Structures are given as C-alpha cells and as structure tokens.
Amino acid sequence: MQLLIFKPEEAQPLKYYKFKNTELGKVHSCIPWEELEQLFPTTQENSGRKSWLNNKGKLALMFLKSYSGLSDEKLIERINTDWAYQMFCFRLLGDHEEIKDITLPSTIRSYLSTNIDMDKLQFILLKHWKGDIKYFNMLLMDATCYESDIRHPTDVKLLWECCYFVFEKLLFKACKDLNIKRPRNKYREQREKYLNYSKRRRKGYKLTRKRKGSLLYLLNKGLNQLQEVLNLGSVHLTEKERAKLRTIKKVRFQQQYMFDNKVERIDERIVSLAKPWLRPIVRGKETKKVEFGFKAHILQAGGICIIDHLAANAFNESTRLKQSFYKHQKIFGSATHIGADGIYATNKNRCFITSKNIITNFKKKGPRALTKEEKAIRSIIAKERSTRMEGIFGTHKRNYGLSKIKARTQANEILWITFGILTSNAVIMSKKKEKKHEKSTYGDQLQLVA
C-alpha cells in the first residue's frame, strides 16, 4: 500500500481551499506538524503491513479523535466518507479505497503512548502558540479529576470479580485442559448468594460484612486450589493472567486487612481489577465526594491550559505552586499575577510569592488594610480563576471526550487526557488567530479607504 497524497493542497487545491476555511481546517493550520513529527523515534520497525497513515497522520488522528468525540469505529466510518477528515490526517483515500480496520485508532494510540514523550509534545505546541497569546503574565491554577470509565466500585463487587476470574478463567479452565476433576468448593453457592445480594435495593451493614467474609474465604480457597493445579507443571499462564493474578493477591491482602481491623481506608487501595492503577480521589463535591480517575493539576495562561502534573494517586495541589511558577516561567516568562483558591494560601507559598513580588487573590494577612486598587486587582484575579478555570474543566469533559475515559491501559489513559486538553487549546488558538486576522484585514481596509 502506498500513501497517495502527502500534501493535499497540491493535489486537490479546490478541496483544500474549502477545508482550510472550516473550523477543522483552522485547527489543522495552527498545529506545527513538522516539529511534532520530530518526536518520533528515528529507527522504526518496517516489519508487517504498512500503516494507512504516516507519522503526522497518526498524531492528527488523535487530535481528530478528541475533536470529534466519536468512538473508534464511528471515527473510521467518518474518515471513509468525509474528505475533510481525510485531509486533516494527511491521507486522501482513492475512489475504491476504504479503511476496514476499526482497531486503527487503538493501535495508533498504543504506539504513540509508548514512543512519544507527552511533555515534549505539549512544550512544542505551547512554544509555537506563544506569539499569539496575550496576558500570559497572569497564571491561574487549579486541580480536577478526569474520571475513568469504570462502574462505581464496592468491596463486594471487587471481591466477586476476583473470585470469578480465579475460578472461571483460571481454575476451571486449567482442570478442563488437564482433563481432571474440579476440586470441591462453594463457588456455585456463593454465586447465587452474590446475585441475590446485588438485587437487593437496601444492603445493610451486617449483610454486607457477611458477604465480604464469605467471598474472602472463597477467594483464599480458590487461590490455594489454583496453586495446587499450577504445581502440576502442565499449565502455563500468559503474562496478562500472571499480572492479574498478582493484582488479585494484593486485593485479597488489602480486603482481608480492612475486614479484620474494621477499617475502610488503606494506602494504595485497589478499586478496579481491570484498572489497578486507579485510586480513590476525594474531591469534596456535593454530588461526587469521591471520583476514580487521574488527578490533574492544570495551569492556565492567556486562556491556554498547561498540564503541570498528572497522577493516578491523590496529591495536594497546594504543594505545586512553586513548580508551577517555574514551569510557566520556562515557557512564557515570569508571572506577575497568580490566581488560585484558598488551599494554595499556605505560609510557605505566601513567602515564595512575596519574594517574587507576585500579586495574588489570597486573603490578606497582617494589620495593613488593602487599598482600593489592590482590592480591585484581587477581585479581577479571583473572578478570572473562578470563571475561566472552572469553565475550561467543564469544556474538556463535555466536548473533548474527558468525561469518562475508556482507555484500557495507564499509558493510553495519559495520552487520552493529554490530547483532549491539547485539542481544546488548538481550537482556542484557531479562534484567536482568526480574530487577529480579521482585525488586521479590517485595519488594511481602513487604510485603503483613507
């Protein structure tokens, strides 16, 4: 398979003219594709079937995925029927060509997550956009949680998933392969009891604790019986099965500790068997006190978001004010104003801010009263932080696929979040450049009239 068209503007000038005047075309034009292509490793594997997309097209597909909000299957269907989407990905299909591989976005996502440095990708884009950003001396910061697409976890659900995998996927399958009799256990009986428990509308404390105890006993027995079968030496587990089995053993230890000591919290607590890297993130919201996903510390300068820190574990965002200041300084220069909520107003942060002569919206400490000008400036900073920062989080989650992230690996989830935020930035920058172009065109027309 050969890539027919590398430069659509040369082969299809009329289509390219129409494309570049759409919102999608304007987003495409504000991304430095040549610089981003340099992030790919110099030595790439040539074995196997050649990809439909070149390196720039692979990056473009990830931007397009976040921009459209479509599933992988619907995205491929749209690319096959929409020449604007094809131009965005640097690949115009022939009349009789059709991409039938619906796993193409997933394959590219897995490749990029292991071969591209997301921090360098973000840095290149921000450096490219720097000249079109105004008022970047005001630094806003806040933290949010980008939730993962998992069902709400409970201890009983988690223990049952572990029992199901140990018995159905490993033990019973191994016995069938070896043609031996299944060991005696209470798996079928406990399955009926779990189904009856899950159908109850109200689940009391005593009943829940009884279910936990029964499932813990069943899980311990299943792991011991599985080990006896594995000791026969005729059964070999795959690497994924071994990794999941290690996770289950860790879940058993954590749940047994919480059950014996009657506590509900433990360090590094696993809440999902499919995504063991996730941790409970306590947010303190009215509707969702706890969320499950990656916690992100986001900076904003001139309306553009910067990912400062992204982690599955919970962290205190107030400790990152100093690092955030220097990251902003590396890209845009020193910040003269900082907007953040009350959690950042620690004595350590106040000392650092005072040493840098930075104006903030923090509550005043000390006997001296604020002047009218100082009050006005603090009010403006507070309003910018509360409207822009909180608003951009909602925009990310509603419009760029970050409400429930469906990635299956930790690296893919980080890539999903990164491209969602960078795509939002690209849309904002395209609108800024359009306004700048309209002003310059209007100024030229006034000069001609004069």
Helices and strands as residue ranges (DSSP letters): H 8-11, H 13-20, H 23-29, H 33-37, H 55-68, H 72-81, H 83-88, H 104-115, H 118-129, G 130-132, E 138-147, H 155-164, I 165-171, H 172-178, H 187-199, H 205-230, H 239-261, E 280-282, E 290-301, E 304-311, G 317-320, H 321-331, E 337-339, G 342-344, H 347-355, E 359-360, H 372-384, I 385-389, H 390-399, H 410-449
